[in-house]
Amino acid sequence: MDQPTIADKKSIKLELEPGTYRWCRCGRSKTQPFCDGSHEGTSFAPLEFAIEERKLRSYCQCKHTATPPFCDGTHKTLP
């Protein structure tokens, strides 16, 4: 399986409005942590997720989290 591009080795904290979003899994998007379609032609597809209430959360940018789209600190262990 393909490995994602590491967009950044830190999370990004965002307070999103309730709604549906698409998290970038490939790491190529120019609108991190969200998908901009840059995965086209790869084995990756975005992760659609819903936010029910406005709340500050940390979103993964390394693309190796075990809890997508949220950061679990995995970026701290990457080379």
N, C-alpha and C positions, 0 to 999 in steps of 0.2 A: 504494500500500500504506500501511496505517496506520503511524504512528510510535508506539513504545512510550513510556509515561510514564517519566521518569527518576526512579527510586525514591531514588537517592542518587548523588552525584558522588564516591564513594569505594567501594572494594571492602570486602568483609567477610571476615575470616579465620576459617575454621572448620576444626575437626578432626572429620570425620564418621566414624562407624562404617561398616564395610563394609555395603553394601546398595544399594537402588535409591531414587532421589530424583527429584522433579519441580521443575525450576528455572522460576521465573516469567519469561516472556518479555514480558508486557504492562506490567509495572511497577506494577500496581495492587494487588498482594497486600499484605496487612497482615502477612504472615509472611515477609518478604524474607530470603533470596533465593529462598524456596520458594513454590510455587503454593498458593493457598488457594481457587481457583475464581473469582477476581474477573474473569477474562478472559471469562466467559460473556457472550455477546452481542457479542463483538468478533471480529476476524479472527485473534486470537492463540490459541495452544495452548501448554501447557507443554512443556518439553524434559525427557524422561525420561533419566536418566543413572545409571550404576552406579559405585560406589566399591568398589574391590577391596581396598584396604588403608588403614588409618587413617593419615592424614598431614595436616599443616596445609596448607591451600590457600586462595588468595584467589578469592572468588566475585564475579562482576560484579553490580553493582546499578544501573548506568546503562542497561543493556540494549542497548548498542551495541557490545559486544565482538565481535571476529572469531573468538573461541575460546570460545563458550559451553559450559558455564556459567562458565568461568574468566575472570578479569579479565586484560585485555591492556594496560591503561593508557589505553584510549580515553577514559575519563572526564576525563582531563587536557586533552583537546582540545575538549571540548564547551563551548558558550557558557554 
